[in-house]
Amino acid sequence: MLMTCNYMNEACDGGWPHFNVFLAENAHLVSEDCAPYKGKSKGDQCGNYEQCKPVSKVEQSYFVGGGWGATSER
């Protein structure tokens, strides 16, 4: 299984949700216990999470609203 680390999401500084979807489909997700959400990524390294075991993988995702940028609160 592909091992990857996502710093393109930029934690609480905005982020790119489609990168999460891409990585969840093409790699895997790890547990919150192994890689807790910190709200920031500055100073952190992907190497800190190499020991994290895969816990789930997304088979297929969909864009809400039909495509990237088409999502609204409505």
C-alpha positions in Angstrom: 0.0 0.0 0.0 1.3 3.5 -0.9 2.6 5.5 2.1 2.1 9.2 1.8 1.8 12.4 3.9 -0.3 15.4 3.1 1.0 18.9 3.9 -0.9 20.4 1.0 -3.9 20.8 3.3 -2.2 23.5 5.3 -4.0 22.6 8.5 -6.2 25.5 9.8 -4.8 27.9 7.2 -7.2 27.1 4.5 -6.2 24.0 2.7 -7.1 21.9 -0.4 -9.7 19.3 0.5 -9.4 17.6 -2.9 -5.8 16.6 -1.9 -7.3 14.7 1.1 -9.7 12.9 -1.3 -6.9 12.1 -3.7 -4.7 10.7 -1.0 -7.5 8.8 0.7 -8.3 7.1 -2.7 -4.7 6.5 -3.8 -3.0 5.8 -0.5 -4.6 5.3 2.9 -5.7 7.0 6.1 -4.1 6.5 9.5 -5.6 6.7 13.0 -5.9 9.9 15.1 -4.0 8.1 17.8 -0.9 7.8 15.6 -1.2 11.1 13.7 -3.2 13.5 15.8 -4.6 16.7 14.2 -2.6 19.6 15.5 -4.2 22.5 13.5 -0.8 23.4 12.1 1.8 21.8 10.0 4.8 24.2 10.4 7.7 22.4 11.9 6.2 19.0 11.5 7.6 16.3 9.2 6.1 13.4 7.3 8.9 11.2 8.8 7.2 11.6 12.2 4.4 9.3 11.0 6.2 6.6 9.1 5.3 4.1 11.8 1.5 4.7 11.4 -0.4 1.7 10.1 -3.1 2.0 7.5 -6.6 1.9 9.0 -8.8 2.8 6.1 -8.9 3.6 2.4 -11.6 5.4 0.3 -12.7 3.5 -2.8 -14.5 6.4 -4.6 -15.4 9.9 -3.7 -17.7 12.5 -5.3 -17.6 16.3 -5.5 -20.6 17.9 -3.8 -22.3 20.1 -6.4 -20.8 18.2 -9.3 -17.3 19.6 -9.4 -14.5 21.4 -7.6 -15.6 25.0 -6.8 -19.3 24.2 -7.4 -20.0 23.6 -3.7 -22.0 26.1 -1.8 -23.8 26.2 1.6 -27.0 25.8 -0.3 
